[in-house]
Amino acid sequence: MVKIAQLETDVSVAPQLAEADFAEISRRGFRSVVNNRPDGEEPGQLRNAQAEAAARREGLTFRYQPVANMDVTDEAVVDDFARLMSELPGPILFYCRSGTRCTTLWAQASAGRLGVSRALEIAALAGYDLAVLRDQLEECAGRAVPSATTRRAGSEAVSSASAS
């Protein structure tokens, strides 16, 4: 099983999933999975159609929000991520190649609600050092993505967890 890092009560991130991971994800209580990795980014990665089929077989809600690395700070992309956080049934697992892209999107969508320092702290505790993005997060906090504040308000960061 892939390593899953919990950022908040209902939000976790993971690196690339394998088809067999979806059964364990369902058993662990996740209700939704979001693929933030574009198809074809790396040879041999699980294609989105296969991931969606595996998720649906396990009764999981699945969404595809492909984000190229160069677009990870794009305002519309962050807003879409925040919308998924607020609309999908939780707990939600977001995944990409390493989990960093998803964590970066989460931090931008959550900085206005949690504060920049707290978002950076949560990311670091989960194993993702986003300190280089402090200025970007300050900018995001200044515009406070409204849809990210709706459902996740009051959520607390938990911890990084892994299963084998």
C-alpha positions, 0 to 999 in steps of 0.5 A: 500500500502506498504511503498516505499523509493526512493533512486534515481530518478529511484531506489526505495526499499520496504519491502515485497509486496502483490499481490494487491500492483502491481496495485498501483506500476504501477499507481505510474509510476514504469516500473520494479520490482525486487524481491530480496527475496528468496521464502520460506524465511518466511511462508505466503510471496508472492511467486515469481511466484504470484508476477511475474504474478501480475506484468505482469498483470499490464504491469510491467517488472519483474525480480527475483534476490533472495539474501539470507541475508548471500550473500548480500555482495557477489561481483557477487550478487552486480554486478548482482544488478548493471546490473539490475539497468542499464538495466531495464526500470526505475523507478525500484522498488526493494523489499525484506523482509524489504527493507534493503537487497535491500538498501544494494545492491544498496549502494554497487553498487552505492558507486563508483559513488556517494561516500561512504558517500553520499550512506550512507546518502541517505540510512539513509534518506530513513530509512536504517542505513547502517553505519556498512557497511562503510568498505564494501562500501569503498571496493566496491567503490574501484572497482567501479561496471561499469554497475551501472555507465552507466544509473544512472549517474546524478541521485539524491536521492529524498526522502522517500514516502509512500502511503496508 
